[in-house]
Amino acid sequence: MPVMLERWNDDRMDALEGKVDKGFERVDADLSELRREMKAGFDRMQRLMIQFSGSLIVALIAALLVRA
């Protein structure tokens, strides 16, 4: 079976370059969105941890005051 070799001319290379550039732009946009979502999630988790810690401290102080 003969092997067919394709010739890549400048127009085909330019078209491929355009596709690659668009692909990287899409990946960059997706990563930016992912970073925003992760930051929002970590901010919520940090807020929750601060609230939990504050509640725990208040409960411990109240328990110590009741025992005294």
N, C-alpha and C positions, 0 to 999 in steps of 0.2 A: 504494500500500500504506500503510495507516494506521500511524502510529507509536504504540506503546503506552507510556505513561508509567507507571512504577511509583511508588507512593507509599511512602516510607520512614517507617514509624512508629517510635515509641520502642523497641518491642520488637525490631524488626529492627536498629536502630542498636546496641542493647545486645548483641545476638547477634554482630554484626560486630565490635564492640569486644572481646568475649570471644575471638573467633577471632584477632584481631590480637594481643591480649595473649599468647595461647598460642603463637602463631608466634614472637614476640619472645623468650619464655621458652625455646623450643626452640633458637633461634639463640644465645642467651646460653650455654646449656648446651653446645652444640656448640663454641662459641668457647673456653669454659673447658677443654674436653677437648683441643682443638687446642693451646692454650697449654701444657698439661701435657705433651703428647707432644713438642712442639717443645723445651721446656726439657729434657726427658729426653734428647732427641737431641743438643742442644748440649752437655749435660754429658758424654755419652759421647764426643763429638768432642773436647772439651777434654781429657778424660782420655787419649785416644789421642794427641793432639798432645804432651802432656807426656811420655808414655812414649816416643814416637818421638824427641823432642828429647833426652831423657836417654840413650837408646841411642846416638844420634848423637854426643853429647859423649863418652861412654865409648869409643866406637869411635875417635874422633879422638885422644883421649888415649892409647889403646893403640897406635895407629899411630905417634904421636910418640915413645912410649917404645921401640918396637921399632926405630925408625930411629936412636935415640941410642946 
